[in-house]
Amino acid sequence: MLSRTADHLFWMARYTERAENTARMLDANYQMSLLPQSDEYAELGWRAMLSISELSGVYAAAHQGMKSHDVIEFMSRDLANPSSIVSCLRAARENARAVRGSITTELWETLNTTWLDCQRLLLDGILERDPYEFFEWVKFRSHLSRGVQLGTMVKDDAFYFMRLGTFIERADNTARILDVKFEMLEQRADTSAQSLDYYHWAAVLRSVSGFEVYRKVYRDVITPERVAGLLILNGDWPRSLAASMTEVGQIVERVTNGRSEATSRLAAQLSAELRSARVGDILAGGLHAYLVDFLARVNDLASRVSRDFLVPIAAETEAGAATQSQSQTRAAA
């Protein structure tokens, strides 16, 4: 497969997954904002939302204060924000259009219709009327595109590069959600917010479709340790780090070429470490340090994938706008 074609397919899938993840985070924060709580704690939630995507600096440059309406607008339809839902859906559609001959008609129509309907819904005022309805719609359209992909695509290189983009993006996002939410609990000063712990972790689980799974696995009270165990190590749950990296490792092995030996080795190493890790050891060594190291290694893996299989210059251009402010914010932190 041509590197440029693989590059478009990879980023098409990443942007689709990113739009869904952004909708999930906004939905969780919106639901939390409706609960009785102090203004400080509510604001902390929205700051954490921006911190997950490392867009705090970009937001602060354009907005005064931390109002829920402004954050939802910024993360939903602000085209100046390359990680907003609208920006991601547009980028996914444009990447799909560039490789129209490499995907099925059904998949192209799904992505194109998603982009067109998104504009119509926003013009109709769905964000002002019912943000929850819009977030659910975005999640549904992402599910639909993956279902169409699985149901109509031949399992060739095109299919595998789409799956590779999906699971690298998913692993990155799950790690960020977990890291920021744990840090948010440690930083809060409002001791009365302790009573919101259950709702906090329930919102975290729902943001990754893990609430019902948690109940099925543990059948007990929600604790931060078990949430971390589910999101990091449960290989049977498709949104965990372990499951995502297992998929990445298998896909990289399938598309390997003469210069990707180090990339395959790194993917296999990450997957093996997650399969053998214990949540107690992770927490004892510091969850934040563990997740920061994991994110660095996943970003390194994504860079290696770009170098070995894709179009490095094009990949950097696609990712640059979304990661420039992220890198500066993380470096400052």
Secondary structure, DSSP 8 states (H G I E B T S, - for coil): --HHHHHHHHHHHHHHHHHHHHHHHHHHHHHHHTSS--HHHHHHHHHHHHHHHT-HHHHHHH-SS--HHHHHHHHHH-TTSTTSHHHHHHHHHHHHHHTGGGS-HHHHHHHHHHHHHHHHHHHTTHHHH-HHHHHHHHHHHHHHHHHHHHHH--SSHHHHHHHHHHHHHHHHHHHHHHHHHHHHHHH---GGGGGGHHHHHHHHHHHTT-HHHHHHHH-S---HHHHHHHHHH-TTSTTSHHHHHHHHHHHHHHS--TT-HHHHHHHHHHHHHHHH--HHHHHHH-HHHHHHHHHHHHHHHHHHHHHHHS-HHHHHHHHHHHHHHHHHHHHH-
